[in-house]
Amino acid sequence: MAALDLHLMASVFGILGTIVAFLVYIAPLPTFYWIFKKKSTQGFPSLPYSVALFAAMLTLYYAFVKTNCLMLIVINSIGCFIESLYLIMFMTYAPPKSRIFTAKLLVLFNISGYGLILLSTSQIPNALLRFKVVGWITIVFNVCVFAAPLSIMRQVIKTKSVEYMSFPLSLCLTLCAVMWFFYGLLIRDLFIAAPNVLGFAFGIAQMIMFFVYRKTTKKAILLEYSLNDRILSTNKVPAPLTVNDDMTVAIVIKSLIQLKEGDAKKTSETNDHENQSKQDMSKGQATKSATAFGLILRRTSI
């Protein structure tokens, strides 16, 4: 009965993990819709999609070596298909330099690297040893995939902005790691459970970082919008601003200060002009009064 319960729980976690993993795979759809609409990749990197395709291919191979892993086969087959579509669209709209770089990545990882792993491990005569070797290779590359958000976390700390960190995606990645960890734990598979511990840790760290830097991001974005509004109001073409690096907020603040100084200077010049006009008027009135007073004196003296 206990074994049946464990098998049922493992199936539940496997199904939930498959659903969440599918959501993670389709998460970049808005980005690629934007690329399709603009007919340009606009500087988006292809490395994450190439690595994700390689990880899905490797896990798919592990599932075939292990046998009786239908859920892993299903979700990683879907992942290979979706990531391939992303890369095809990227290659279609990428500039020549990015297209060449992406082609080199695909040849290096997805063709040469995967083919070498496939060829070398297939020569191992012992099925158990082959299973362990493929399992450890899968762990190493999955850890690299889970460590990929470190670059995003570094950028968040550097810029103090979470503008390019998607909270729903971080949440889905964390839930995905939790589901597959418990699935691997319940079926007693270290090669599935182990890398997801790191994925869970990085997912929690990303969500904590999101809440820590969320307020500073809103302030920076509001500051940027206010600057754009001010520049538009002076009939100048605004330069495209992003909160992408640590210099942007400083530039925005400096520009605002310059605008305020310009306004203050204009106000000061206006006030000086008004004061000068008042002084001239008062001098004119004084002259008129003096003239009138002289006329009065002359009349009285006559």
WOCORFEN-V117490 format. One record per pair of residues at least 12 apart in sequence whose C-alpha atoms are under 10 Angstrom apart, sorted by sequence separation. I is the first residue (numbers start at 1). J is the second residue. If there is no record, write none. Layout:
# WOCORFEN-V117490
i:I j:J
i:I j:J
This chain:
# WOCORFEN-V117490
i:32 j:44
i:60 j:72
i:61 j:73
i:87 j:99
i:90 j:102
i:91 j:103
i:121 j:133
i:122 j:134
i:152 j:164
i:153 j:165
i:180 j:192
i:181 j:193
i:184 j:196
i:228 j:240
i:31 j:44
i:59 j:72
i:60 j:73
i:63 j:76
i:121 j:134
i:152 j:165
i:180 j:193
i:181 j:194
i:228 j:241
i:59 j:73
i:60 j:74
i:179 j:193
i:180 j:194
i:181 j:195
i:182 j:196
i:227 j:241
i:60 j:75
i:61 j:76
i:87 j:102
i:177 j:192
i:178 j:193
i:180 j:195
i:181 j:196
i:182 j:197
i:56 j:72
i:57 j:73
i:59 j:75
i:60 j:76
i:87 j:103
i:117 j:133
i:118 j:134
i:149 j:165
i:177 j:193
i:180 j:196
i:181 j:197
i:224 j:240
i:225 j:241
i:56 j:73
i:59 j:76
i:60 j:77
i:117 j:134
i:177 j:194
i:179 j:196
i:180 j:197
i:181 j:198
i:224 j:241
i:58 j:76
i:59 j:77
i:177 j:195
i:178 j:196
i:181 j:199
i:224 j:242
i:56 j:75
i:57 j:76
i:60 j:79
i:87 j:106
i:177 j:196
i:178 j:197
i:181 j:200
i:224 j:243
i:56 j:76
i:57 j:77
i:60 j:80
i:117 j:137
i:176 j:196
i:177 j:197
i:221 j:241
i:28 j:49
i:55 j:76
i:56 j:77
i:149 j:170
i:177 j:198
i:178 j:199
i:179 j:200
i:221 j:242
i:56 j:78
i:57 j:79
i:174 j:196
i:177 j:199
i:178 j:200
i:220 j:242
i:221 j:243
i:53 j:76
i:56 j:79
i:57 j:80
i:173 j:196
i:174 j:197
i:176 j:199
i:177 j:200
i:178 j:201
i:220 j:243
i:25 j:49
i:53 j:77
i:55 j:79
i:56 j:80
i:174 j:198
i:175 j:199
i:176 j:200
i:177 j:201
i:224 j:248
i:228 j:252
i:231 j:255
i:54 j:79
i:55 j:80
i:56 j:81
i:174 j:199
i:175 j:200
i:177 j:202
i:178 j:203
i:224 j:249
i:227 j:252
i:231 j:256
i:53 j:79
i:54 j:80
i:173 j:199
i:174 j:200
i:177 j:203
i:217 j:243
i:223 j:249
i:226 j:252
i:227 j:253
i:230 j:256
i:25 j:52
i:52 j:79
i:53 j:80
i:56 j:83
i:146 j:173
i:173 j:200
i:174 j:201
i:176 j:203
i:224 j:251
i:225 j:252
i:52 j:80
i:53 j:81
i:174 j:202
i:175 j:203
i:220 j:248
i:221 j:249
i:224 j:252
i:227 j:255
i:228 j:256
i:231 j:259
i:53 j:82
i:54 j:83
i:171 j:200
i:173 j:202
i:174 j:203
i:175 j:204
i:220 j:249
i:223 j:252
i:224 j:253
i:227 j:256
i:230 j:259
i:53 j:83
i:170 j:200
i:173 j:203
i:174 j:204
i:219 j:249
i:220 j:250
i:223 j:253
i:226 j:256
i:52 j:83
i:53 j:84
i:146 j:177
i:172 j:203
i:173 j:204
i:174 j:205
i:51 j:83
i:52 j:84
i:170 j:202
i:171 j:203
i:174 j:206
i:220 j:252
i:224 j:256
i:227 j:259
i:49 j:82
i:50 j:83
i:53 j:86
i:170 j:203
i:171 j:204
i:174 j:207
i:220 j:253
i:223 j:256
i:49 j:83
i:50 j:84
i:53 j:87
i:169 j:203
i:170 j:204
i:48 j:83
i:49 j:84
i:170 j:205
i:171 j:206
i:49 j:85
i:50 j:86
i:167 j:203
i:170 j:206
i:171 j:207
i:49 j:86
i:50 j:87
i:170 j:207
i:49 j:87
i:169 j:207
i:167 j:206
i:168 j:207
i:46 j:86
i:47 j:87
i:166 j:206
i:167 j:207
i:170 j:210
i:46 j:87
i:49 j:90
i:165 j:206
i:166 j:207
i:165 j:207
i:167 j:209
i:167 j:210
i:46 j:90
i:162 j:206
i:165 j:209
i:166 j:210
i:167 j:211
i:45 j:90
i:46 j:91
i:165 j:210
i:44 j:90
i:162 j:209
i:163 j:210
i:41 j:89
i:46 j:94
i:161 j:209
i:162 j:210
i:40 j:89
i:41 j:90
i:45 j:94
i:142 j:191
i:146 j:195
i:153 j:202
i:160 j:209
i:161 j:210
i:162 j:211
i:25 j:75
i:39 j:89
i:40 j:90
i:41 j:91
i:44 j:94
i:142 j:192
i:145 j:195
i:146 j:196
i:149 j:199
i:156 j:206
i:160 j:210
i:162 j:212
i:163 j:213
i:25 j:76
i:39 j:90
i:41 j:92
i:42 j:93
i:43 j:94
i:139 j:190
i:140 j:191
i:143 j:194
i:144 j:195
i:146 j:197
i:147 j:198
i:148 j:199
i:161 j:212
i:162 j:213
i:163 j:214
i:40 j:92
i:41 j:93
i:42 j:94
i:43 j:95
i:46 j:98
i:50 j:102
i:54 j:106
i:58 j:110
i:139 j:191
i:142 j:194
i:143 j:195
i:146 j:198
i:147 j:199
i:150 j:202
i:153 j:205
i:157 j:209
i:160 j:212
i:161 j:213
i:162 j:214
i:18 j:71
i:22 j:75
i:25 j:78
i:26 j:79
i:29 j:82
i:32 j:85
i:36 j:89
i:39 j:92
i:40 j:93
i:41 j:94
i:42 j:95
i:45 j:98
i:46 j:99
i:49 j:102
i:50 j:103
i:53 j:106
i:57 j:110
i:61 j:114
i:138 j:191
i:139 j:192
i:142 j:195
i:143 j:196
i:146 j:199
i:149 j:202
i:153 j:206
i:156 j:209
i:160 j:213
i:161 j:214
i:162 j:215
i:17 j:71
i:18 j:72
i:21 j:75
i:22 j:76
i:25 j:79
i:32 j:86
i:35 j:89
i:36 j:90
i:39 j:93
i:40 j:94
i:41 j:95
i:44 j:98
i:47 j:101
i:51 j:105
i:55 j:109
i:135 j:189
i:136 j:190
i:137 j:191
i:138 j:192
i:139 j:193
i:141 j:195
i:142 j:196
i:143 j:197
i:144 j:198
i:145 j:199
i:146 j:200
i:148 j:202
i:149 j:203
i:152 j:206
i:156 j:210
i:159 j:213
i:160 j:214
i:161 j:215
i:162 j:216
i:163 j:217
i:14 j:69
i:17 j:72
i:21 j:76
i:24 j:79
i:25 j:80
i:28 j:83
i:31 j:86
i:32 j:87
i:35 j:90
i:38 j:93
i:39 j:94
i:40 j:95
i:43 j:98
i:46 j:101
i:47 j:102
i:50 j:105
i:51 j:106
i:54 j:109
i:55 j:110
i:135 j:190
i:136 j:191
i:139 j:194
i:140 j:195
i:143 j:198
i:146 j:201
i:147 j:202
i:150 j:205
i:160 j:215
i:161 j:216
i:162 j:217
i:163 j:218
i:14 j:70
i:15 j:71
i:18 j:74
i:19 j:75
i:22 j:78
i:25 j:81
i:26 j:82
i:33 j:89
i:36 j:92
i:45 j:101
i:46 j:102
i:50 j:106
i:53 j:109
i:54 j:110
i:58 j:114
i:61 j:117
i:135 j:191
i:139 j:195
i:142 j:198
i:143 j:199
i:146 j:202
i:149 j:205
i:150 j:206
i:153 j:209
i:157 j:213
i:160 j:216
i:161 j:217
i:162 j:218
i:14 j:71
i:15 j:72
i:18 j:75
i:21 j:78
i:22 j:79
i:25 j:82
i:26 j:83
i:29 j:86
i:32 j:89
i:36 j:93
i:41 j:98
i:45 j:102
i:46 j:103
i:49 j:106
i:53 j:110
i:54 j:111
i:57 j:114
i:61 j:118
i:65 j:122
i:134 j:191
i:135 j:192
i:138 j:195
i:139 j:196
i:142 j:199
i:146 j:203
i:149 j:206
i:153 j:210
i:156 j:213
i:159 j:216
i:160 j:217
i:161 j:218
i:163 j:220
i:14 j:72
i:17 j:75
i:18 j:76
i:21 j:79
i:25 j:83
i:28 j:86
i:32 j:90
i:35 j:93
i:47 j:105
i:51 j:109
i:159 j:217
i:161 j:219
i:163 j:221
i:35 j:94
i:46 j:105
i:47 j:106
i:50 j:109
i:51 j:110
i:54 j:113
i:55 j:114
i:58 j:117
i:132 j:191
i:161 j:220
i:11 j:71
i:15 j:75
i:22 j:82
i:26 j:86
i:46 j:106
i:50 j:110
i:54 j:114
i:58 j:118
i:131 j:191
i:160 j:220
i:161 j:221
i:66 j:127
i:156 j:217
i:65 j:127
i:66 j:128
i:65 j:128
i:66 j:130
i:67 j:131
i:65 j:130
i:66 j:131
i:65 j:131
i:66 j:132
i:64 j:131
i:65 j:132
i:62 j:130
i:63 j:131
i:66 j:134
i:62 j:131
i:65 j:134
i:66 j:135
i:62 j:132
i:65 j:135
i:62 j:133
i:63 j:134
i:62 j:134
i:63 j:135
i:61 j:134
i:62 j:135
i:61 j:135
i:62 j:136
i:59 j:134
i:62 j:137
i:58 j:134
i:59 j:135
i:62 j:138
i:58 j:135
i:61 j:138
i:59 j:137
i:60 j:138
i:58 j:137
i:59 j:138
i:163 j:242
i:164 j:243
i:58 j:138
i:59 j:139
i:163 j:243
i:164 j:244
i:57 j:138
i:58 j:139
i:162 j:243
i:163 j:244
i:56 j:138
i:59 j:141
i:161 j:243
i:162 j:244
i:55 j:138
i:58 j:141
i:59 j:142
i:160 j:243
i:161 j:244
i:55 j:139
i:58 j:142
i:159 j:243
i:160 j:244
i:161 j:245
i:159 j:244
i:160 j:245
i:161 j:246
i:55 j:141
i:56 j:142
i:158 j:244
i:159 j:245
i:160 j:246
i:54 j:141
i:55 j:142
i:158 j:245
i:159 j:246
i:54 j:142
i:55 j:143
i:156 j:244
i:158 j:246
i:159 j:247
i:52 j:141
i:55 j:144
i:155 j:244
i:156 j:245
i:157 j:246
i:159 j:248
i:51 j:141
i:52 j:142
i:55 j:145
i:155 j:245
i:156 j:246
i:159 j:249
i:51 j:142
i:54 j:145
i:155 j:246
i:51 j:144
i:52 j:145
i:51 j:145
i:48 j:145
i:51 j:148
i:48 j:148
i:48 j:149
i:72 j:180
i:72 j:192
i:62 j:191
i:62 j:192
i:59 j:191
i:59 j:192
i:27 j:166
i:27 j:168
i:28 j:169
i:27 j:169
i:24 j:168
i:25 j:169
i:24 j:169
i:27 j:172
i:23 j:169
i:24 j:170
i:24 j:171
i:24 j:172
i:23 j:172
i:24 j:173
i:22 j:172
i:23 j:173
i:20 j:171
i:21 j:172
i:20 j:172
i:21 j:173
i:24 j:176
i:20 j:173
i:23 j:176
i:20 j:174
i:21 j:175
i:22 j:176
i:17 j:172
i:20 j:175
i:21 j:176
i:20 j:176
i:21 j:177
i:19 j:176
i:20 j:177
i:17 j:175
i:18 j:176
i:21 j:179
i:16 j:175
i:17 j:176
i:20 j:179
i:21 j:180
i:16 j:176
i:17 j:177
i:19 j:179
i:20 j:180
i:17 j:178
i:18 j:179
i:14 j:176
i:16 j:178
i:17 j:179
i:18 j:180
i:13 j:176
i:16 j:179
i:17 j:180
i:15 j:179
i:16 j:180
i:17 j:181
i:13 j:178
i:14 j:179
i:15 j:180
i:17 j:182
i:13 j:179
i:14 j:180
i:17 j:183
i:12 j:179
i:13 j:180
i:14 j:181
i:16 j:183
i:13 j:181
i:14 j:182
i:15 j:183
i:10 j:179
i:13 j:182
i:14 j:183
i:10 j:180
i:12 j:182
i:13 j:183
i:14 j:184
i:12 j:183
i:13 j:184
i:10 j:182
i:11 j:183
i:9 j:182
i:10 j:183
i:13 j:186
i:9 j:183
i:10 j:184
i:10 j:185
i:11 j:186
i:7 j:183
i:10 j:186
i:11 j:187
i:6 j:183
i:9 j:186
i:10 j:187
i:8 j:186
i:9 j:187
i:10 j:188
i:6 j:185
i:7 j:186
i:6 j:186
i:7 j:187
i:6 j:187
i:3 j:186
